[in-house]
Amino acid sequence: MTFRIIAAAAGAGALALSLTAVAQDAPQHIRGKLTEVSADHVVVKTRTGLMMTIVTPPKLSVSKMKKVDMTAIVPGSFIGTTTVELPDGTGRSLEVHVFPPGVKMGAGHYPWDLKPNSMMTNGDVGKVVNGAKGRTIEVSYPGGSHTVLVPPKAIVVETVPADLAALKRGASVFFIAAKRPDGSLLGLGALVGEKGAPPPM
């Protein structure tokens, strides 16, 4: 599940079909800053200080995360959101990423690894209600729906297509990578934060 949503966010959902051909283990989420960039690989310094080398194939899917206002979340848009679940069964959003028009992938509600016990919800936005505590949205996906409160301090971004040139030294990134049989990491998709901001998911 986790691979499917990040691949979608990076515009690389089709890569899921070839996952078994390149990886022995489940894909990894790698968050950090680029310390080295070359023609065929990058080095990411993670939030815990690890230096991780990731092979970057020529057709690596790359997207930028552009910060937008909460008003970008409207009925009919397709979004993903990382939430902390509340006792009443609803979710409180930590971030929302708005997908480009026509992109609907990774739909569902499943565990995520941004913070302990966080969840990821991807789906179509239905009813939107503005209130004193933020914007309450209904997110529907095949087989269910989830009510999410997006507080004023939640980070809201939209994904825009980019290319390998966006991978520059010092950039904050989120990589989905798969371990190959030889132990190396192959990049399957990358998200790059705008103006140094880390991708929020």
C-alpha atoms as a printed R data frame, in Angstrom:
    type eleno elety resid chain resno       x      y       z
1   ATOM     1    CA   MET     A     1   0.000  0.000   0.000
2   ATOM     2    CA   THR     A     2   2.705  2.480   0.945
3   ATOM     3    CA   PHE     A     3   4.483  2.056  -2.367
4   ATOM     4    CA   ARG     A     4   1.277  2.667  -4.295
5   ATOM     5    CA   ILE     A     5   0.557  6.058  -2.781
6   ATOM     6    CA   ILE     A     6   4.053  7.459  -3.086
7   ATOM     7    CA   ALA     A     7   4.395  6.181  -6.618
8   ATOM     8    CA   ALA     A     8   1.167  8.003  -7.393
9   ATOM     9    CA   ALA     A     9   2.323 11.186  -5.724
10  ATOM    10    CA   ALA     A    10   5.448 11.120  -7.838
11  ATOM    11    CA   GLY     A    11   3.519 10.224 -10.975
12  ATOM    12    CA   ALA     A    12   5.097  6.775 -11.059
13  ATOM    13    CA   GLY     A    13   2.304  4.354 -10.283
14  ATOM    14    CA   ALA     A    14   3.169  2.152 -13.247
15  ATOM    15    CA   LEU     A    15   6.437  1.259 -11.568
16  ATOM    16    CA   ALA     A    16   4.522 -0.952  -9.164
17  ATOM    17    CA   LEU     A    17   4.149 -3.445 -11.995
18  ATOM    18    CA   SER     A    18   7.906 -3.930 -12.247
19  ATOM    19    CA   LEU     A    19   8.651 -3.878  -8.534
20  ATOM    20    CA   THR     A    20   9.189 -7.610  -8.159
21  ATOM    21    CA   ALA     A    21  11.760 -7.540 -10.932
22  ATOM    22    CA   VAL     A    22  14.073 -5.131  -9.116
23  ATOM    23    CA   ALA     A    23  13.484 -5.636  -5.402
24  ATOM    24    CA   GLN     A    24  13.719 -8.409  -2.868
25  ATOM    25    CA   ASP     A    25  12.280 -6.405   0.019
26  ATOM    26    CA   ALA     A    26   9.468 -3.908   0.473
27  ATOM    27    CA   PRO     A    27  10.220 -0.439  -0.936
28  ATOM    28    CA   GLN     A    28  11.717  2.098   1.443
29  ATOM    29    CA   HIS     A    29  10.683  5.689   2.162
30  ATOM    30    CA   ILE     A    30  13.784  7.875   2.398
31  ATOM    31    CA   ARG     A    31  13.442 11.441   3.673
32  ATOM    32    CA   GLY     A    32  16.313 13.897   3.810
33  ATOM    33    CA   LYS     A    33  18.559 16.287   1.890
34  ATOM    34    CA   LEU     A    34  20.669 15.679  -1.183
35  ATOM    35    CA   THR     A    35  24.376 15.924  -0.426
36  ATOM    36    CA   GLU     A    36  25.648 14.551  -3.737
37  ATOM    37    CA   VAL     A    37  24.145 14.450  -7.219
38  ATOM    38    CA   SER     A    38  25.676 12.703 -10.225
39  ATOM    39    CA   ALA     A    39  24.475 11.414 -13.582
40  ATOM    40    CA   ASP     A    40  23.385  8.035 -12.232
41  ATOM    41    CA   HIS     A    41  22.975  8.354  -8.468
42  ATOM    42    CA   VAL     A    42  22.333 10.676  -5.554
43  ATOM    43    CA   VAL     A    43  23.301 10.607  -1.897
44  ATOM    44    CA   VAL     A    44  20.660 11.514   0.672
45  ATOM    45    CA   LYS     A    45  21.463 12.500   4.240
46  ATOM    46    CA   THR     A    46  18.460 11.263   6.175
47  ATOM    47    CA   ARG     A    47  16.827 12.899   9.172
48  ATOM    48    CA   THR     A    48  18.743 10.493  11.418
49  ATOM    49    CA   GLY     A    49  22.089 11.328   9.797
50  ATOM    50    CA   LEU     A    50  22.461  8.228   7.605
51  ATOM    51    CA   MET     A    51  24.050  8.704   4.186
52  ATOM    52    CA   MET     A    52  22.118  6.659   1.618
53  ATOM    53    CA   THR     A    53  23.114  6.232  -2.020
54  ATOM    54    CA   ILE     A    54  20.237  5.836  -4.479
55  ATOM    55    CA   VAL     A    55  20.619  4.899  -8.140
56  ATOM    56    CA   THR     A    56  18.653  7.321 -10.345
57  ATOM    57    CA   PRO     A    57  17.572  5.773 -13.662
58  ATOM    58    CA   PRO     A    58  17.117  8.096 -16.648
59  ATOM    59    CA   LYS     A    59  13.323  7.736 -16.515
60  ATOM    60    CA   LEU     A    60  13.014  8.284 -12.763
61  ATOM    61    CA   SER     A    61   9.694  9.987 -12.028
62  ATOM    62    CA   VAL     A    62  10.234 13.310 -10.239
63  ATOM    63    CA   SER     A    63   7.649 15.782  -8.959
64  ATOM    64    CA   LYS     A    64   7.909 19.080  -7.117
65  ATOM    65    CA   MET     A    65   5.751 19.946  -4.137
66  ATOM    66    CA   LYS     A    66   4.406 23.470  -4.434
67  ATOM    67    CA   LYS     A    67   2.816 25.029  -1.356
68  ATOM    68    CA   VAL     A    68  -0.751 26.235  -1.925
69  ATOM    69    CA   ASP     A    69  -3.587 27.671   0.123
70  ATOM    70    CA   MET     A    70  -6.155 25.463   1.824
71  ATOM    71    CA   THR     A    71  -8.719 26.711  -0.687
72  ATOM    72    CA   ALA     A    72  -7.109 24.336  -3.203
73  ATOM    73    CA   ILE     A    73  -8.986 21.538  -1.419
74  ATOM    74    CA   VAL     A    74 -12.365 21.609  -3.156
75  ATOM    75    CA   PRO     A    75 -15.143 19.114  -3.915
76  ATOM    76    CA   GLY     A    76 -14.113 16.920  -6.808
77  ATOM    77    CA   SER     A    77 -10.364 17.234  -6.283
78  ATOM    78    CA   PHE     A    78  -8.300 14.117  -5.628
79  ATOM    79    CA   ILE     A    79  -6.031 14.402  -2.616
80  ATOM    80    CA   GLY     A    80  -3.799 12.462  -0.299
81  ATOM    81    CA   THR     A    81  -3.469 13.331   3.370
82  ATOM    82    CA   THR     A    82  -1.409 12.062   6.274
83  ATOM    83    CA   THR     A    83  -3.521 12.004   9.409
84  ATOM    84    CA   VAL     A    84  -3.432 11.254  13.097
85  ATOM    85    CA   GLU     A    85  -6.588  9.382  13.993
86  ATOM    86    CA   LEU     A    86  -8.855 10.844  16.672
87  ATOM    87    CA   PRO     A    87 -10.918  8.935  19.267
88  ATOM    88    CA   ASP     A    88 -14.160  9.666  17.406
89  ATOM    89    CA   GLY     A    89 -12.894  7.866  14.298
90  ATOM    90    CA   THR     A    90 -12.093 10.953  12.245
91  ATOM    91    CA   GLY     A    91  -8.619 12.067  11.235
92  ATOM    92    CA   ARG     A    92  -6.665 15.256  11.921
93  ATOM    93    CA   SER     A    93  -4.542 16.148   8.930
94  ATOM    94    CA   LEU     A    94  -0.807 16.783   9.215
95  ATOM    95    CA   GLU     A    95  -0.485 17.542   5.511
96  ATOM    96    CA   VAL     A    96  -2.517 17.446   2.306
97  ATOM    97    CA   HIS     A    97  -1.134 16.918  -1.179
98  ATOM    98    CA   VAL     A    98  -3.419 17.794  -4.055
99  ATOM    99    CA   PHE     A    99  -2.930 15.699  -7.170
100 ATOM   100    CA   PRO     A   100  -2.950 17.173 -10.687
101 ATOM   101    CA   PRO     A   101  -6.289 17.055 -12.527
102 ATOM   102    CA   GLY     A   102  -6.984 13.586 -13.881
103 ATOM   103    CA   VAL     A   103  -4.564 11.774 -11.552
104 ATOM   104    CA   LYS     A   104  -6.405  9.315  -9.300
105 ATOM   105    CA   MET     A   105  -4.118  6.665  -7.886
106 ATOM   106    CA   GLY     A   106  -3.341  5.031  -4.580
107 ATOM   107    CA   ALA     A   107  -6.898  5.366  -3.320
108 ATOM   108    CA   GLY     A   108  -7.570  4.006   0.149
109 ATOM   109    CA   HIS     A   109  -6.944  4.439   3.871
110 ATOM   110    CA   TYR     A   110  -3.892  2.676   5.308
111 ATOM   111    CA   PRO     A   111  -0.962  2.959   7.773
112 ATOM   112    CA   TRP     A   112   1.791  5.462   7.046
113 ATOM   113    CA   ASP     A   113   5.259  6.093   8.479
114 ATOM   114    CA   LEU     A   114   5.536  9.881   8.789
115 ATOM   115    CA   LYS     A   115   4.855  9.667  12.519
116 ATOM   116    CA   PRO     A   116   3.950  6.815  14.871
117 ATOM   117    CA   ASN     A   117   0.374  5.624  14.273
118 ATOM   118    CA   SER     A   118  -0.169  7.974  11.338
119 ATOM   119    CA   MET     A   119  -2.395  6.996   8.415
120 ATOM   120    CA   MET     A   120  -2.578  7.891   4.739
121 ATOM   121    CA   THR     A   121  -5.889  8.564   3.010
122 ATOM   122    CA   ASN     A   122  -6.180  9.047  -0.745
123 ATOM   123    CA   GLY     A   123  -9.418  9.745  -2.522
124 ATOM   124    CA   ASP     A   124 -11.953 12.123  -3.972
125 ATOM   125    CA   VAL     A   125 -13.010 15.136  -1.938
126 ATOM   126    CA   GLY     A   126 -16.755 15.324  -1.394
127 ATOM   127    CA   LYS     A   127 -18.398 17.591   1.146
128 ATOM   128    CA   VAL     A   128 -16.258 20.463   2.452
129 ATOM   129    CA   VAL     A   129 -17.240 22.412   5.570
130 ATOM   130    CA   ASN     A   130 -15.312 25.431   6.858
131 ATOM   131    CA   GLY     A   131 -15.285 25.849  10.624
132 ATOM   132    CA   ALA     A   132 -13.473 27.512  13.487
133 ATOM   133    CA   LYS     A   133 -11.022 24.601  13.770
134 ATOM   134    CA   GLY     A   134 -10.281 24.334  10.064
135 ATOM   135    CA   ARG     A   135 -11.745 22.675   6.995
136 ATOM   136    CA   THR     A   136 -13.581 19.360   7.437
137 ATOM   137    CA   ILE     A   137 -13.577 17.216   4.317
138 ATOM   138    CA   GLU     A   138 -15.086 13.902   3.309
139 ATOM   139    CA   VAL     A   139 -12.622 11.759   1.366
140 ATOM   140    CA   SER     A   140 -14.088  8.792  -0.503
141 ATOM   141    CA   TYR     A   141 -12.308  5.824  -2.052
142 ATOM   142    CA   PRO     A   142 -13.384  2.391  -3.281
143 ATOM   143    CA   GLY     A   143 -14.921  0.566  -0.351
144 ATOM   144    CA   GLY     A   144 -15.212  3.452   2.063
145 ATOM   145    CA   SER     A   145 -14.751  7.054   3.087
146 ATOM   146    CA   HIS     A   146 -13.055  9.026   5.850
147 ATOM   147    CA   THR     A   147 -13.791 12.328   7.544
148 ATOM   148    CA   VAL     A   148 -10.700 14.514   7.953
149 ATOM   149    CA   LEU     A   149 -10.196 17.835   9.713
150 ATOM   150    CA   VAL     A   150  -7.563 19.988   8.014
151 ATOM   151    CA   PRO     A   151  -6.446 22.488  10.695
152 ATOM   152    CA   PRO     A   152  -5.121 25.924   9.706
153 ATOM   153    CA   LYS     A   153  -1.522 24.879  10.404
154 ATOM   154    CA   ALA     A   154  -1.632 21.795   8.179
155 ATOM   155    CA   ILE     A   155   0.739 21.958   5.214
156 ATOM   156    CA   VAL     A   156  -1.067 21.930   1.863
157 ATOM   157    CA   VAL     A   157   0.869 21.325  -1.355
158 ATOM   158    CA   GLU     A   158   0.155 20.384  -4.921
159 ATOM   159    CA   THR     A   159   2.323 18.098  -7.015
160 ATOM   160    CA   VAL     A   160   3.691 19.403 -10.299
161 ATOM   161    CA   PRO     A   161   5.739 17.405 -12.822
162 ATOM   162    CA   ALA     A   162   9.500 17.871 -12.790
163 ATOM   163    CA   ASP     A   163  12.572 16.066 -14.112
164 ATOM   164    CA   LEU     A   164  15.986 14.952 -12.927
165 ATOM   165    CA   ALA     A   165  17.231 18.547 -13.062
166 ATOM   166    CA   ALA     A   166  15.133 19.215  -9.950
167 ATOM   167    CA   LEU     A   167  17.441 16.917  -7.977
168 ATOM   168    CA   LYS     A   168  20.021 19.446  -6.848
169 ATOM   169    CA   ARG     A   169  22.468 19.392  -3.990
170 ATOM   170    CA   GLY     A   170  20.828 20.753  -0.853
171 ATOM   171    CA   ALA     A   171  17.286 19.980  -2.013
172 ATOM   172    CA   SER     A   172  14.909 18.342   0.463
173 ATOM   173    CA   VAL     A   173  13.545 15.110  -0.969
174 ATOM   174    CA   PHE     A   174  11.324 12.127  -0.371
175 ATOM   175    CA   PHE     A   175  12.425  9.013  -2.262
176 ATOM   176    CA   ILE     A   176  10.706  5.724  -2.777
177 ATOM   177    CA   ALA     A   177  13.475  3.182  -3.362
178 ATOM   178    CA   ALA     A   178  13.758 -0.567  -3.744
179 ATOM   179    CA   LYS     A   179  16.663 -2.753  -2.682
180 ATOM   180    CA   ARG     A   180  18.057 -4.717  -5.598
181 ATOM   181    CA   PRO     A   181  19.536 -8.233  -5.345
182 ATOM   182    CA   ASP     A   182  23.055 -6.744  -5.188
183 ATOM   183    CA   GLY     A   183  22.093 -4.641  -2.160
184 ATOM   184    CA   SER     A   184  21.999 -1.286  -3.933
185 ATOM   185    CA   LEU     A   185  18.969  1.023  -3.794
186 ATOM   186    CA   LEU     A   186  17.082  1.853  -6.984
187 ATOM   187    CA   GLY     A   187  15.037  5.046  -7.051
188 ATOM   188    CA   LEU     A   188  11.435  4.447  -8.144
189 ATOM   189    CA   GLY     A   189  10.114  7.957  -7.592
190 ATOM   190    CA   ALA     A   190  11.157 11.231  -5.995
191 ATOM   191    CA   LEU     A   191   9.387 14.262  -4.561
192 ATOM   192    CA   VAL     A   192  11.285 17.528  -4.213
193 ATOM   193    CA   GLY     A   193  10.270 20.284  -1.833
194 ATOM   194    CA   GLU     A   194   9.901 23.805  -3.167
195 ATOM   195    CA   LYS     A   195  12.482 26.380  -1.984
196 ATOM   196    CA   GLY     A   196  14.133 23.919   0.358
197 ATOM   197    CA   ALA     A   197  10.974 22.905   2.193
198 ATOM   198    CA   PRO     A   198  10.787 19.154   2.867
199 ATOM   199    CA   PRO     A   199   8.026 17.198   1.143
200 ATOM   200    CA   PRO     A   200   5.460 17.005   3.926
201 ATOM   201    CA   MET     A   201   4.470 13.348   3.642
